[in-house]
Amino acid sequence: MGERSLIAAIEALLGAGGAPQVRNPRLVRWVGDDAAVVRARPFAVTSVDAMVDGVHFRSGRPGTSLADIGHRAVAGALSDLAAMGAEAGEVYVALGAPEGFTAEDGLALVGGMEALCARTGAVIAGGDVTRAPALFLSVTVVGWAEDAAVLLTRDGARPGDLVGLTGPLGASAAGLALLDGRVDAASAGIAPDVAAALVAAHLRPEPRLREGVALARLGLRAGIDVSDGLATDAGHLAARSGMALALDLQAVPLAPGVGDVARALGEDPREFAVTGGEDYELCVCAAPALTSAARDAGVTTWIGGVDAAGPDGPGVHFSGRPAGAPPLSGFEHPVR
């Protein structure tokens, strides 16, 4: 397979022969030119995510399709826009294709991306294809906002704020344990439909774009997406805001089946849920006067509050744990 033939097949899949404005009124030029041309709004919100075979996914794993991999790559990047409360705009994809990667493989991969983009209002506006020793994807997403002050940021938490989540945690980590065969659903007493939902949560996460935009417009100013585990991501909010977050571990909502998977692994269900990551729910901080409206905008559970940092400095404390238990932390890629 040649680079040009794959690019041509992808362009046909994306409908690049038609007018770009059909997909997005901001697009002037898109796939098929050397660069995209976009009508800007006042503020662009840009994020870059990379995924590498063997690190972020395993392309040959049973139960995982190339469409799943494409979906997850774009979902993770779009979730960064959701965490800021920005509207989704353009997506740019760099694809590294390994030996044996066919045009059909490329179309399946991009098809998973395109389906998610079509549902969320995003559009794949360009990218690059190159040969690589392993399959990799670098996804750049551009979101838009009319006012930079009306965005969720990591440094916006204030004393007295309540801390909330847009949904339950642990489903992605539980789904990965089922996919990897570390837990057998039947042996753990997990119904087939529940097991399927957990696997889907890992393979096809949904970025909370609608909720992020609604919460930002409502007046919330602090938020982050739960990508590396709440224990780590809440710590980012605390550190950047210079605050102390007091969270009730027992108040953290669990997706159905997460407790069964965690117990089968010999882990505490809620500790498993806050350290697993890749749920892509939003963790936000809201002034008490906004909590009722924030619930209407997508916050499902309040799990704690924000205090001024004490002598030990900013950080996260989880109540509801045994005395002397070690600090909780989520996922972090080793760099070596």
C-alpha positions in Angstrom: 0.0 0.0 0.0 1.4 3.4 -0.9 0.9 6.6 1.1 -0.9 8.3 -1.8 -3.4 5.5 -2.2 -4.2 5.5 1.5 -4.7 9.2 1.6 -6.9 9.1 -1.5 -9.1 6.4 0.2 -9.3 8.4 3.4 -10.3 11.5 1.5 -13.0 9.6 -0.3 -14.3 8.3 3.1 -14.4 11.8 4.5 -16.2 13.2 1.4 -13.4 15.6 0.6 -14.6 16.0 -2.9 -17.6 18.0 -1.7 -17.8 21.6 -0.3 -16.2 21.7 3.2 -18.9 24.1 4.4 -21.3 21.2 4.3 -19.5 19.6 7.2 -18.5 22.8 9.0 -19.3 26.4 8.1 -15.9 27.6 9.4 -14.0 25.4 6.9 -12.8 27.2 3.7 -10.3 24.6 2.6 -9.7 21.2 4.2 -8.6 17.7 3.3 -6.9 17.6 -0.1 -4.9 20.9 0.2 -1.5 21.4 1.8 -3.1 23.0 4.8 -6.6 23.7 6.1 -8.1 27.2 6.0 -10.6 27.9 8.8 -12.6 31.0 9.7 -11.6 31.7 13.2 -13.7 32.7 16.2 -12.3 34.9 18.9 -10.5 32.1 20.8 -9.1 28.8 19.6 -8.7 26.0 22.2 -6.1 23.5 21.0 -4.9 20.1 22.4 -2.7 17.3 21.1 -2.9 13.7 22.1 -0.7 10.8 20.9 -1.4 7.0 21.1 1.1 4.3 20.3 0.5 0.6 19.8 1.7 -1.4 22.7 1.5 1.6 25.0 -2.0 3.0 24.8 -3.7 0.1 23.0 -2.9 -3.3 21.5 -4.0 -3.6 17.9 -4.0 -7.4 17.9 -5.9 -7.9 21.0 -9.1 -10.0 20.6 -12.2 -7.8 21.0 -10.5 -4.6 19.9 -11.1 -3.3 16.4 -9.2 -0.7 14.4 -12.5 1.4 14.5 -12.3 1.2 18.3 -8.7 2.4 18.3 -9.7 5.3 16.0 -12.6 6.2 18.2 -10.6 6.2 21.4 -7.8 8.3 19.9 -10.2 11.1 18.9 -12.4 10.7 22.0 -9.4 11.3 24.3 -8.4 14.4 22.4 -11.9 15.8 22.3 -12.2 15.2 26.0 -9.6 17.8 26.5 -11.9 20.3 24.8 -14.8 19.1 27.0 -12.6 19.7 30.1 -12.2 23.4 29.0 -15.8 23.9 28.1 -15.0 24.6 24.4 -17.1 23.7 21.4 -15.5 21.0 19.2 -14.1 22.2 15.9 -11.4 20.7 13.7 -9.5 17.5 14.1 -6.0 16.9 12.5 -4.6 13.4 12.5 -1.1 12.1 11.9 -1.1 8.4 11.2 2.0 6.2 11.4 1.3 3.0 9.5 3.5 -0.1 10.2 4.5 -2.9 7.8 1.4 -4.9 6.7 -1.0 -2.0 7.4 -3.5 -2.0 4.5 -5.8 0.5 2.9 -8.7 -1.4 4.4 -7.1 -1.1 7.9 -6.7 2.7 7.4 -10.3 3.1 6.4 -11.5 1.1 9.4 -9.4 3.2 11.7 -10.5 6.6 10.2 -14.0 5.3 10.0 -14.1 5.0 13.8 -12.8 8.6 14.1 -15.2 9.9 11.5 -18.3 8.4 13.2 -17.4 10.1 16.5 -16.7 13.4 14.8 -20.0 13.3 13.0 -21.9 12.8 16.2 -20.0 15.5 18.2 -19.9 18.3 15.6 -16.1 17.9 15.0 -14.6 17.5 11.5 -11.4 15.9 10.4 -9.9 18.8 8.4 -6.4 17.4 7.6 -3.4 15.4 8.7 -0.5 13.3 7.5 0.4 9.7 6.8 3.8 8.2 7.2 5.5 4.8 7.6 6.3 3.8 11.2 7.7 0.8 13.1 4.4 0.6 15.0 0.9 2.0 14.6 0.7 5.4 16.1 -1.8 8.2 16.1 -1.3 11.9 16.9 -4.5 13.8 17.1 -4.7 17.6 17.3 -8.1 19.0 18.1 -9.1 22.7 17.9 -12.1 23.9 19.8 -13.6 27.4 19.9 -14.9 29.9 22.4 -16.3 33.4 22.2 -14.7 34.5 25.5 -11.5 33.1 27.0 -12.9 34.0 30.4 -15.8 31.6 30.0 -13.7 28.5 30.0 -13.0 25.8 32.6 -9.4 25.8 33.8 -7.4 23.9 36.3 -6.6 27.0 38.4 -10.1 28.2 38.9 -11.0 26.4 42.2 -11.8 28.6 45.2 -12.4 27.9 48.9 -16.0 26.9 49.5 -16.5 25.3 46.0 -18.1 21.9 45.8 -16.4 19.2 43.7 -18.6 17.2 41.4 -18.5 14.5 38.7 -20.5 14.2 35.5 -20.8 10.4 35.9 -19.6 7.2 37.6 -16.0 6.0 37.5 -14.2 2.8 37.1 -15.9 1.4 34.0 -12.9 1.8 31.6 -10.5 0.2 34.0 -12.9 -2.6 34.6 -13.5 -3.1 30.9 -9.8 -3.3 30.3 -9.4 -6.0 33.0 -12.1 -8.0 31.2 -10.5 -7.5 27.8 -7.1 -8.5 29.1 -8.5 -11.6 30.7 -7.4 -10.6 34.2 -11.0 -11.1 35.3 -13.5 -13.6 33.9 -17.0 -12.0 33.8 -18.9 -15.3 34.5 -16.7 -16.3 37.4 -17.0 -12.8 38.9 -20.8 -13.0 38.6 -21.1 -10.2 36.1 -24.0 -10.4 33.8 -23.2 -10.4 30.0 -24.9 -7.1 29.3 -23.0 -5.4 32.2 -19.7 -6.9 31.0 -20.4 -5.7 27.5 -21.1 -2.1 28.8 -17.8 -2.1 30.7 -15.8 -3.2 27.7 -17.6 -0.6 25.6 -16.7 2.1 28.2 -13.1 1.3 27.6 -13.2 0.9 23.8 -15.7 3.7 23.0 -15.6 6.4 25.7 -17.8 9.4 25.2 -16.2 12.9 25.6 -18.5 15.1 27.7 -18.5 18.0 25.3 -22.1 19.0 25.8 -21.7 19.0 29.6 -18.4 20.9 29.4 -19.9 23.7 27.3 -23.0 23.9 29.5 -21.0 24.1 32.7 -18.7 26.7 31.4 -21.6 28.9 30.2 -23.2 28.5 33.6 -20.3 30.2 35.3 -18.1 27.3 36.6 -14.4 28.1 36.3 -12.5 25.0 37.3 -12.6 21.6 35.6 -10.5 18.7 34.3 -11.3 15.4 32.5 -10.7 12.1 34.3 -8.1 10.6 32.0 -5.4 9.5 34.4 -7.6 8.6 37.3 -9.4 11.0 39.7 -6.7 10.6 42.3 -4.2 12.2 39.9 -6.5 14.5 38.0 -8.0 16.1 41.2 -4.4 16.6 42.3 -3.8 18.7 39.2 -6.8 20.9 40.0 -5.5 21.3 43.6 -2.0 22.1 42.6 -2.8 24.6 39.8 -5.4 26.3 42.0 -3.2 26.3 45.1 -6.1 24.7 47.0 -6.8 21.6 49.1 -9.5 19.3 47.8 -11.3 17.2 50.5 -13.0 14.3 48.7 -15.2 11.5 50.2 -14.0 8.3 48.7 -17.3 6.6 49.6 -19.3 9.2 47.7 -17.5 8.4 44.4 -20.1 6.8 42.1 -19.2 3.4 40.6 -20.4 2.2 37.2 -22.4 -1.1 37.4 -20.0 -4.1 37.6 -17.0 -2.1 38.7 -17.2 -3.4 42.2 -17.4 -7.0 41.0 -14.3 -6.6 38.8 -12.3 -4.8 41.6 -13.1 -7.5 44.1 -12.1 -10.2 41.6 -8.8 -8.4 41.4 -8.5 -8.2 45.2 -8.8 -4.4 45.2 -11.1 -2.0 47.0 -13.8 -0.9 44.5 -13.6 2.8 45.0 -9.8 2.9 45.2 -9.8 1.0 41.9 -12.3 3.5 40.4 -10.3 6.6 41.4 -7.0 5.3 40.2 -8.0 3.5 37.0 -8.4 6.4 34.6 -9.7 6.8 31.0 -13.3 7.3 32.1 -13.3 10.8 30.5 -16.0 12.1 32.9 -15.5 15.7 34.0 -14.4 16.7 37.5 -15.5 20.3 38.2 -15.6 22.8 41.0 -18.7 24.9 41.5 -19.7 27.7 43.9 -22.6 26.6 46.2 -25.0 29.0 44.5 -24.4 27.2 41.2 -24.7 23.6 42.3 -28.4 23.1 41.5 -28.0 24.5 38.0 -24.7 22.5 37.6 -26.7 19.3 38.3 -29.1 20.2 35.6 -26.1 20.9 33.3 -24.7 17.4 33.8 -23.1 17.0 37.2 -24.5 13.8 38.7 -22.7 13.6 42.1 -21.0 15.9 44.5 -18.1 14.2 46.2 -16.3 16.9 48.3 -15.2 20.5 48.6 -12.4 22.9 48.2 -10.5 24.5 51.1 -7.6 26.9 51.3 -4.3 25.0 51.4 -3.0 24.3 54.8 0.6 24.1 56.1 1.2 21.0 53.9 0.3 23.0 50.8 -2.1 22.1 48.0 -3.3 18.6 47.5 -6.1 16.0 47.6 -7.3 14.2 50.7 -9.7 11.2 50.4 -11.7 10.6 53.5 -13.3 7.2 54.1 -10.0 5.3 54.0 -8.2 3.3 56.7 -5.8 5.2 58.9 -2.3 5.1 57.6 -3.3 4.0 54.1 -0.8 5.2 51.4 -1.8 8.1 49.2 -3.8 7.2 46.1 -2.5 8.0 42.6 -3.6 7.3 39.1 -1.7 6.5 35.9 1.5 8.1 34.8 3.6 7.2 31.7 7.2 6.4 32.6 9.7 8.5 30.6 13.0 7.0 30.1 
